[in-house]
Amino acid sequence: MRAHSRYTPWLYLAPALVLLGGLLLYPVYQLGLISFLEYTQAQVSGGRPTSFQGFGNYAALFRDGQFREVLVTTVLFAAACVLATLATGCALAVLLTRVRALPRLALMTAALGAWATPAVTGSTVWLFLFDPDFGPVDKVLTRLGMSGFDGYSWTYDRYSAFALVLLEVVWCSFPFVMVTVYAGIRAVPAEVLEAVALDGASQWRTWRAVTAPLLRPILVVVTIQSVIWDFKVFTQIYVMTNGGGIAGQNLTLNVYAYQKAFASSQYSLGSAIGVVMLLILLAVTLAYLRLLRRQGEEI
């Protein structure tokens, strides 16, 4: 009877696990397989036979100075996006608990509208807002006395282009964090918050010492999701920097893999980059979960 009850949840989950296994494991298997082969346009068209390269594609990648530079850039850019998204989402979630019903409804509606906007559409709108000729942002900054922004091209400079993409990524990502954390805050017992308020704790101290520890399982979920989403950002970079910026100055790993696989027809190198990204994300996720388990958290 105990054995039956132990395996009952897995029996209910079996259909979904089989479906997810077919949709996820097979593409990952194909990705890994191609990364070990010589697979270019010549092999796709049948002009040359496919040959096994072993770890040759990976060795070629890590010998490539541009790949190493893009890898470091991707890690730093993703970290900035994750921190900004979590900070914005958590701050607005706390704000939702402090305002009345009508402002809360307006903020929730606006945030969900940003969340529902397709990445291509959102990127195009942000490009228009910061357009050097017709965008309202440059015009407003110029009228405020910042003459250096008159006709300023945000996508020409590497760092301003990354900053612009970061703003768009945060804009379309923070609603998930905000809604999830807000739901968690509403589930915190009111007696606990009242007791802390009676002790004279500030809002920041209440969040740091009481609310955040209680919300740690939720924060784990939104952090891991944000890391996965922001590490493999593609659409915003590709659309807003026209495929990676001038001379590839705004390349990230996803765009770099696309260029290798489809622009250069080096499908094996593109697949190898995809495997490297998968391993990095798995390592970050497992390390984060292991750290939490060491701190006694149940995941």
LUMSEMI-503458 format. One record per residue (C-alpha): residue in one letter; residue number from 1; x, y negated, z negated. Coordinates in pm, whole numbers, m for minus. Example, Ala and Ser with C-alpha at 12.3 -4.5 7.8 and 13.67 -1.06 7.14 Angstrom:
2
[node 'A'; 1; [1230; 450; m780]],
[node 'S'; 2; [1367; 106; m714]],
END
This chain:
299
[node 'M'; 1; [0; 0; 0]],
[node 'R'; 2; [285; m237; m87]],
[node 'A'; 3; [468; m156; 235]],
[node 'H'; 4; [151; m218; 430]],
[node 'S'; 5; [98; m558; 265]],
[node 'R'; 6; [463; m645; 325]],
[node 'Y'; 7; [438; m595; 701]],
[node 'T'; 8; [88; m733; 746]],
[node 'P'; 9; [202; m1094; 816]],
[node 'W'; 10; [444; m967; 1081]],
[node 'L'; 11; [164; m775; 1250]],
[node 'Y'; 12; [m38; m1095; 1280]],
[node 'L'; 13; [266; m1283; 1408]],
[node 'A'; 14; [371; m1013; 1656]],
[node 'P'; 15; [172; m1142; 1961]],
[node 'A'; 16; [307; m1494; 1919]],
[node 'L'; 17; [662; m1364; 1861]],
[node 'V'; 18; [647; m1153; 2177]],
[node 'L'; 19; [522; m1451; 2378]],
[node 'L'; 20; [786; m1685; 2236]],
[node 'G'; 21; [1053; m1423; 2290]],
[node 'G'; 22; [963; m1398; 2658]],
[node 'L'; 23; [953; m1774; 2701]],
[node 'L'; 24; [1269; m1852; 2504]],
[node 'L'; 25; [1501; m1552; 2496]],
[node 'Y'; 26; [1496; m1474; 2868]],
[node 'P'; 27; [1586; m1832; 2978]],
[node 'V'; 28; [1863; m1841; 2715]],
[node 'Y'; 29; [1990; m1505; 2844]],
[node 'Q'; 30; [1995; m1636; 3202]],
[node 'L'; 31; [2168; m1955; 3089]],
[node 'G'; 32; [2438; m1757; 2914]],
[node 'L'; 33; [2478; m1516; 3204]],
[node 'I'; 34; [2526; m1790; 3464]],
[node 'S'; 35; [2779; m1963; 3238]],
[node 'F'; 36; [3008; m1659; 3272]],
[node 'L'; 37; [2984; m1645; 3652]],
[node 'E'; 38; [3112; m1844; 3945]],
[node 'Y'; 39; [2778; m1980; 4060]],
[node 'T'; 40; [2782; m2272; 4301]],
[node 'Q'; 41; [2588; m2366; 4613]],
[node 'A'; 42; [2791; m2109; 4807]],
[node 'Q'; 43; [2660; m1827; 4585]],
[node 'V'; 44; [2305; m1965; 4588]],
[node 'S'; 45; [2296; m1972; 4969]],
[node 'G'; 46; [2453; m1627; 4994]],
[node 'G'; 47; [2769; m1748; 5166]],
[node 'R'; 48; [2997; m1609; 4894]],
[node 'P'; 49; [2953; m1327; 4642]],
[node 'T'; 50; [2909; m1404; 4274]],
[node 'S'; 51; [3214; m1326; 4063]],
[node 'F'; 52; [3259; m1285; 3689]],
[node 'Q'; 53; [3469; m1565; 3533]],
[node 'G'; 54; [3458; m1468; 3167]],
[node 'F'; 55; [3530; m1775; 2956]],
[node 'G'; 56; [3686; m1955; 3251]],
[node 'N'; 57; [3400; m2204; 3282]],
[node 'Y'; 58; [3425; m2290; 2912]],
[node 'A'; 59; [3802; m2329; 2936]],
[node 'A'; 60; [3757; m2562; 3232]],
[node 'L'; 61; [3505; m2766; 3035]],
[node 'F'; 62; [3723; m2817; 2729]],
[node 'R'; 63; [4020; m2906; 2950]],
[node 'D'; 64; [3806; m3178; 3107]],
[node 'G'; 65; [3870; m3510; 2933]],
[node 'Q'; 66; [3536; m3649; 3047]],
[node 'F'; 67; [3349; m3358; 2886]],
[node 'R'; 68; [3523; m3417; 2553]],
[node 'E'; 69; [3444; m3788; 2570]],
[node 'V'; 70; [3079; m3722; 2656]],
[node 'L'; 71; [3055; m3467; 2372]],
[node 'V'; 72; [3178; m3720; 2114]],
[node 'T'; 73; [2952; m3989; 2259]],
[node 'T'; 74; [2651; m3758; 2242]],
[node 'V'; 75; [2714; m3667; 1879]],
[node 'L'; 76; [2753; m4031; 1773]],
[node 'F'; 77; [2452; m4148; 1975]],
[node 'A'; 78; [2231; m3866; 1843]],
[node 'A'; 79; [2339; m3939; 1485]],
[node 'A'; 80; [2251; m4308; 1526]],
[node 'C'; 81; [1911; m4218; 1676]],
[node 'V'; 82; [1833; m3972; 1397]],
[node 'L'; 83; [1925; m4214; 1119]],
[node 'A'; 84; [1732; m4500; 1279]],
[node 'T'; 85; [1427; m4281; 1344]],
[node 'L'; 86; [1419; m4142; 990]],
[node 'A'; 87; [1469; m4487; 835]],
[node 'T'; 88; [1196; m4645; 1048]],
[node 'G'; 89; [951; m4359; 1004]],
[node 'C'; 90; [997; m4331; 628]],
[node 'A'; 91; [975; m4709; 576]],
[node 'L'; 92; [651; m4732; 774]],
[node 'A'; 93; [511; m4425; 594]],
[node 'V'; 94; [566; m4602; 261]],
[node 'L'; 95; [413; m4918; 410]],
[node 'L'; 96; [101; m4721; 507]],
[node 'T'; 97; [47; m4636; 141]],
[node 'R'; 98; [67; m5005; 45]],
[node 'V'; 99; [m171; m5168; 295]],
[node 'R'; 100; [m548; m5169; 323]],
[node 'A'; 101; [m754; m4946; 549]],
[node 'L'; 102; [m780; m5179; 852]],
[node 'P'; 103; [m406; m5261; 883]],
[node 'R'; 104; [m329; m4895; 820]],
[node 'L'; 105; [m562; m4790; 1101]],
[node 'A'; 106; [m407; m5047; 1337]],
[node 'L'; 107; [m54; m4932; 1257]],
[node 'M'; 108; [m145; m4565; 1296]],
[node 'T'; 109; [m316; m4632; 1628]],
[node 'A'; 110; [m20; m4829; 1763]],
[node 'A'; 111; [227; m4564; 1648]],
[node 'L'; 112; [30; m4276; 1797]],
[node 'G'; 113; [1; m4474; 2121]],
[node 'A'; 114; [380; m4498; 2135]],
[node 'W'; 115; [411; m4128; 2054]],
[node 'A'; 116; [167; m4032; 2330]],
[node 'T'; 117; [338; m4244; 2596]],
[node 'P'; 118; [537; m4031; 2845]],
[node 'A'; 119; [913; m4083; 2823]],
[node 'V'; 120; [937; m4203; 3184]],
[node 'T'; 121; [661; m4460; 3131]],
[node 'G'; 122; [807; m4582; 2802]],
[node 'S'; 123; [1155; m4613; 2952]],
[node 'T'; 124; [1021; m4812; 3248]],
[node 'V'; 125; [831; m5049; 3018]],
[node 'W'; 126; [1141; m5110; 2803]],
[node 'L'; 127; [1345; m5177; 3114]],
[node 'F'; 128; [1094; m5441; 3217]],
[node 'L'; 129; [1094; m5601; 2872]],
[node 'F'; 130; [1474; m5641; 2886]],
[node 'D'; 131; [1497; m5719; 3258]],
[node 'P'; 132; [1749; m6005; 3316]],
[node 'D'; 133; [1522; m6181; 3569]],
[node 'F'; 134; [1164; m6119; 3462]],
[node 'G'; 135; [1185; m5966; 3114]],
[node 'P'; 136; [1029; m6162; 2825]],
[node 'V'; 137; [1301; m6068; 2573]],
[node 'D'; 138; [1576; m6267; 2744]],
[node 'K'; 139; [1342; m6562; 2792]],
[node 'V'; 140; [1239; m6566; 2426]],
[node 'L'; 141; [1599; m6540; 2304]],
[node 'T'; 142; [1704; m6821; 2538]],
[node 'R'; 143; [1424; m7046; 2412]],
[node 'L'; 144; [1539; m6976; 2057]],
[node 'G'; 145; [1873; m7133; 2145]],
[node 'M'; 146; [2071; m6820; 2234]],
[node 'S'; 147; [2193; m6938; 2572]],
[node 'G'; 148; [2416; m6633; 2616]],
[node 'F'; 149; [2107; m6420; 2683]],
[node 'D'; 150; [1995; m6626; 2983]],
[node 'G'; 151; [1986; m6362; 3258]],
[node 'Y'; 152; [2174; m6115; 3037]],
[node 'S'; 153; [2185; m5759; 3177]],
[node 'W'; 154; [2140; m5516; 2888]],
[node 'T'; 155; [2223; m5211; 3098]],
[node 'Y'; 156; [2553; m5344; 3237]],
[node 'D'; 157; [2753; m5321; 2915]],
[node 'R'; 158; [2803; m4974; 2769]],
[node 'Y'; 159; [2710; m5056; 2410]],
[node 'S'; 160; [2412; m5279; 2486]],
[node 'A'; 161; [2280; m5008; 2720]],
[node 'F'; 162; [2311; m4747; 2447]],
[node 'A'; 163; [2144; m4987; 2202]],
[node 'L'; 164; [1854; m5037; 2443]],
[node 'V'; 165; [1811; m4663; 2490]],
[node 'L'; 166; [1832; m4613; 2112]],
[node 'L'; 167; [1548; m4860; 2059]],
[node 'E'; 168; [1331; m4676; 2309]],
[node 'V'; 169; [1413; m4337; 2156]],
[node 'V'; 170; [1327; m4463; 1808]],
[node 'W'; 171; [1008; m4627; 1939]],
[node 'C'; 172; [875; m4300; 2080]],
[node 'S'; 173; [1008; m4077; 1797]],
[node 'F'; 174; [931; m4256; 1470]],
[node 'P'; 175; [553; m4184; 1477]],
[node 'F'; 176; [616; m3812; 1415]],
[node 'V'; 177; [829; m3895; 1111]],
[node 'M'; 178; [586; m4160; 990]],
[node 'V'; 179; [274; m3943; 1010]],
[node 'T'; 180; [444; m3637; 859]],
[node 'V'; 181; [604; m3826; 569]],
[node 'Y'; 182; [284; m4024; 508]],
[node 'A'; 183; [90; m3698; 474]],
[node 'G'; 184; [352; m3575; 229]],
[node 'I'; 185; [336; m3894; 22]],
[node 'R'; 186; [m40; m3868; m3]],
[node 'A'; 187; [7; m3515; m142]],
[node 'V'; 188; [235; m3636; m424]],
[node 'P'; 189; [42; m3622; m756]],
[node 'A'; 190; [m87; m3966; m849]],
[node 'E'; 191; [m4; m3905; m1216]],
[node 'V'; 192; [366; m3879; m1135]],
[node 'L'; 193; [370; m4210; m949]],
[node 'E'; 194; [168; m4379; m1225]],
[node 'A'; 195; [412; m4256; m1490]],
[node 'V'; 196; [709; m4390; m1294]],
[node 'A'; 197; [533; m4724; m1241]],
[node 'L'; 198; [465; m4750; m1615]],
[node 'D'; 199; [837; m4700; m1678]],
[node 'G'; 200; [902; m5012; m1469]],
[node 'A'; 201; [1080; m4843; m1180]],
[node 'S'; 202; [1107; m5041; m858]],
[node 'Q'; 203; [962; m4912; m532]],
[node 'W'; 204; [1308; m4822; m401]],
[node 'R'; 205; [1397; m4633; m721]],
[node 'T'; 206; [1060; m4457; m715]],
[node 'W'; 207; [1126; m4343; m358]],
[node 'R'; 208; [1485; m4233; m425]],
[node 'A'; 209; [1431; m4062; m760]],
[node 'V'; 210; [1078; m3922; m733]],
[node 'T'; 211; [916; m3932; m390]],
[node 'A'; 212; [1212; m3826; m174]],
[node 'P'; 213; [1297; m3516; m386]],
[node 'L'; 214; [933; m3406; m376]],
[node 'L'; 215; [926; m3461; 0]],
[node 'R'; 216; [1255; m3280; 65]],
[node 'P'; 217; [1097; m2980; 247]],
[node 'I'; 218; [912; m3222; 477]],
[node 'L'; 219; [1224; m3432; 528]],
[node 'V'; 220; [1411; m3114; 625]],
[node 'V'; 221; [1158; m3045; 900]],
[node 'V'; 222; [1157; m3399; 1044]],
[node 'T'; 223; [1538; m3421; 1023]],
[node 'I'; 224; [1593; m3096; 1211]],
[node 'Q'; 225; [1331; m3190; 1470]],
[node 'S'; 226; [1491; m3532; 1516]],
[node 'V'; 227; [1838; m3380; 1554]],
[node 'I'; 228; [1713; m3141; 1823]],
[node 'W'; 229; [1518; m3407; 2012]],
[node 'D'; 230; [1781; m3682; 1994]],
[node 'F'; 231; [2078; m3459; 2072]],
[node 'K'; 232; [1924; m3353; 2401]],
[node 'V'; 233; [1782; m3688; 2511]],
[node 'F'; 234; [1767; m3692; 2890]],
[node 'T'; 235; [1482; m3895; 3036]],
[node 'Q'; 236; [1556; m4222; 2857]],
[node 'I'; 237; [1928; m4213; 2945]],
[node 'Y'; 238; [1865; m4110; 3304]],
[node 'V'; 239; [1592; m4366; 3372]],
[node 'M'; 240; [1725; m4664; 3177]],
[node 'T'; 241; [2091; m4636; 3282]],
[node 'N'; 242; [2023; m4512; 3636]],
[node 'G'; 243; [2170; m4168; 3585]],
[node 'G'; 244; [2435; m4237; 3323]],
[node 'G'; 245; [2542; m4597; 3365]],
[node 'I'; 246; [2820; m4760; 3565]],
[node 'A'; 247; [3100; m4505; 3626]],
[node 'G'; 248; [2929; m4267; 3382]],
[node 'Q'; 249; [2980; m4495; 3080]],
[node 'N'; 250; [2645; m4393; 2928]],
[node 'L'; 251; [2655; m4021; 2992]],
[node 'T'; 252; [2527; m3775; 2732]],
[node 'L'; 253; [2561; m3398; 2747]],
[node 'N'; 254; [2215; m3338; 2894]],
[node 'V'; 255; [2271; m3588; 3177]],
[node 'Y'; 256; [2625; m3462; 3227]],
[node 'A'; 257; [2497; m3105; 3258]],
[node 'Y'; 258; [2237; m3222; 3511]],
[node 'Q'; 259; [2504; m3394; 3718]],
[node 'K'; 260; [2727; m3089; 3714]],
[node 'A'; 261; [2449; m2843; 3795]],
[node 'F'; 262; [2241; m3032; 4050]],
[node 'A'; 263; [2443; m3329; 4177]],
[node 'S'; 264; [2767; m3127; 4213]],
[node 'S'; 265; [2603; m2783; 4259]],
[node 'Q'; 266; [2828; m2639; 3987]],
[node 'Y'; 267; [2551; m2441; 3823]],
[node 'S'; 268; [2786; m2231; 3612]],
[node 'L'; 269; [2947; m2539; 3455]],
[node 'G'; 270; [2604; m2692; 3392]],
[node 'S'; 271; [2495; m2369; 3223]],
[node 'A'; 272; [2810; m2365; 3011]],
[node 'I'; 273; [2732; m2718; 2891]],
[node 'G'; 274; [2381; m2600; 2803]],
[node 'V'; 275; [2521; m2310; 2599]],
[node 'V'; 276; [2757; m2546; 2415]],
[node 'M'; 277; [2463; m2773; 2329]],
[node 'L'; 278; [2260; m2475; 2206]],
[node 'L'; 279; [2544; m2355; 1982]],
[node 'I'; 280; [2599; m2704; 1838]],
[node 'L'; 281; [2230; m2742; 1754]],
[node 'L'; 282; [2219; m2395; 1595]],
[node 'A'; 283; [2531; m2471; 1391]],
[node 'V'; 284; [2396; m2805; 1267]],
[node 'T'; 285; [2057; m2656; 1177]],
[node 'L'; 286; [2204; m2354; 995]],
[node 'A'; 287; [2458; m2567; 809]],
[node 'Y'; 288; [2185; m2807; 695]],
[node 'L'; 289; [1961; m2523; 575]],
[node 'R'; 290; [2252; m2356; 397]],
[node 'L'; 291; [2336; m2681; 218]],
[node 'L'; 292; [1978; m2713; 99]],
[node 'R'; 293; [1972; m2354; m24]],
[node 'R'; 294; [2287; m2421; m224]],
[node 'Q'; 295; [2103; m2709; m389]],
[node 'G'; 296; [1825; m2470; m490]],
[node 'E'; 297; [1564; m2579; m235]],
[node 'E'; 298; [1316; m2326; m95]],
[node 'I'; 299; [1279; m2352; 282]],
END
